Amino acid sequence: MRFKKMIVAVLAVCSTVCIAPKTPLAQQSLNNDAVIKLVKAELSDDLIVSTINSQPGTYDTSADGLIALKSAGVSDKIVNAIVTKGTTPVATPTPATVILAAPPPPLPGVTDVGVYFKDKNGQWSDVISENVNFKTGGFFKRMASDGIVKPDLNGHITGPASTLRLTKQAEFVFYVMEGQSAGDYQLLHLHAHKDGREFRSVTGGVVHTSSGAERDTIEFTSKKVAPRTYIITLPAEIEVGEYGFLPPGNMNSGKNLAS
């Protein structure tokens, strides 16, 4: 009978242990007061430091907080662990940033829409603009083709010659308006007369067309080097003479020609 009672008592103890709720200390957040309690419980410094390093905590590391720790008998080793834990920066995600850079400026010296040439100092300078008087020809030819063939455009420039004299290796730059390109310009061969210079081209912005001996439009190549900025290369076979660049939009209104 006595043996049976002992077994019942042991089972009761096991049952009590098994159903007890589990609340591990590792899940608790530590603070200054919790550390003081551990010290007063006479736990070793190494164990308290290990606990501080392994568990989350919110510590008062101000001057008053540290003085309170020392007054409570907390060792320097433990205080140092608290200070280190309390001042460790928490990694926070940083938003991705995008820097929008301004578009690159055109070449030095190229500031306004127009035609530029490289001078003897290697700087880009304005090509002188001159007024052009236009007269449209080929009216009957256009009528006979039901308007498909564009009329010729005869241009006249006052003055015997341009004041700008360059070699055949001259370099040019176009700085064009938004929505335009170097292909919208015409390179024209000018013919000198006693009362000025003349050329014959085509209307409607037709560029680089030379079908017929009477048209003076000449092919050239261009390379875009910056927004709205083009380097112009003259043809190697170009003859010595006088030439001009006719900008788009001036072919029908009769404004300026860079010569």
TACOR-V179026 format. One record per residue. N is the residue number from 0. RES is the residue in one letter. BURIAL is I if it has 24 or more other C-alpha atoms within 12 Angstrom, else O. Layout:
# TACOR-V179026
((N/RES/BURIAL) (N/RES/BURIAL))
This chain:
# TACOR-V179026
((0/M/O) (1/R/O) (2/F/O) (3/K/O) (4/K/O) (5/M/O) (6/I/O) (7/V/O) (8/A/O) (9/V/O) (10/L/O) (11/A/O) (12/V/O) (13/C/O) (14/S/O) (15/T/O) (16/V/O) (17/C/O) (18/I/O) (19/A/O) (20/P/O) (21/K/O) (22/T/O) (23/P/O) (24/L/O) (25/A/O) (26/Q/O) (27/Q/O) (28/S/O) (29/L/I) (30/N/I) (31/N/I) (32/D/O) (33/A/I) (34/V/I) (35/I/I) (36/K/O) (37/L/I) (38/V/I) (39/K/O) (40/A/O) (41/E/O) (42/L/O) (43/S/O) (44/D/I) (45/D/O) (46/L/O) (47/I/I) (48/V/I) (49/S/O) (50/T/I) (51/I/I) (52/N/I) (53/S/O) (54/Q/O) (55/P/O) (56/G/I) (57/T/I) (58/Y/I) (59/D/I) (60/T/I) (61/S/O) (62/A/O) (63/D/O) (64/G/O) (65/L/I) (66/I/O) (67/A/O) (68/L/I) (69/K/O) (70/S/O) (71/A/O) (72/G/O) (73/V/I) (74/S/I) (75/D/O) (76/K/O) (77/I/I) (78/V/I) (79/N/O) (80/A/I) (81/I/I) (82/V/I) (83/T/O) (84/K/I) (85/G/I) (86/T/O) (87/T/O) (88/P/O) (89/V/O) (90/A/O) (91/T/O) (92/P/O) (93/T/O) (94/P/O) (95/A/O) (96/T/O) (97/V/O) (98/I/O) (99/L/O) (100/A/O) (101/A/O) (102/P/O) (103/P/O) (104/P/O) (105/P/I) (106/L/I) (107/P/O) (108/G/O) (109/V/I) (110/T/O) (111/D/O) (112/V/I) (113/G/I) (114/V/I) (115/Y/I) (116/F/I) (117/K/I) (118/D/O) (119/K/O) (120/N/O) (121/G/O) (122/Q/O) (123/W/I) (124/S/I) (125/D/I) (126/V/I) (127/I/O) (128/S/O) (129/E/I) (130/N/I) (131/V/I) (132/N/I) (133/F/I) (134/K/I) (135/T/I) (136/G/O) (137/G/O) (138/F/O) (139/F/O) (140/K/O) (141/R/O) (142/M/O) (143/A/O) (144/S/O) (145/D/O) (146/G/O) (147/I/O) (148/V/O) (149/K/I) (150/P/I) (151/D/I) (152/L/I) (153/N/I) (154/G/I) (155/H/I) (156/I/I) (157/T/I) (158/G/O) (159/P/O) (160/A/I) (161/S/I) (162/T/O) (163/L/O) (164/R/O) (165/L/O) (166/T/O) (167/K/O) (168/Q/O) (169/A/I) (170/E/I) (171/F/I) (172/V/I) (173/F/I) (174/Y/I) (175/V/I) (176/M/O) (177/E/O) (178/G/O) (179/Q/O) (180/S/I) (181/A/I) (182/G/I) (183/D/I) (184/Y/I) (185/Q/I) (186/L/I) (187/L/I) (188/H/I) (189/L/I) (190/H/I) (191/A/O) (192/H/O) (193/K/O) (194/D/O) (195/G/O) (196/R/I) (197/E/I) (198/F/I) (199/R/I) (200/S/I) (201/V/I) (202/T/I) (203/G/O) (204/G/I) (205/V/I) (206/V/I) (207/H/I) (208/T/I) (209/S/O) (210/S/O) (211/G/O) (212/A/O) (213/E/O) (214/R/I) (215/D/I) (216/T/I) (217/I/I) (218/E/I) (219/F/I) (220/T/I) (221/S/I) (222/K/O) (223/K/O) (224/V/O) (225/A/O) (226/P/I) (227/R/I) (228/T/I) (229/Y/I) (230/I/I) (231/I/I) (232/T/I) (233/L/I) (234/P/O) (235/A/O) (236/E/O) (237/I/O) (238/E/O) (239/V/O) (240/G/O) (241/E/I) (242/Y/I) (243/G/I) (244/F/I) (245/L/I) (246/P/I) (247/P/I) (248/G/O) (249/N/I) (250/M/I) (251/N/I) (252/S/O) (253/G/I) (254/K/O) (255/N/I) (256/L/I) (257/A/I) (258/S/I))
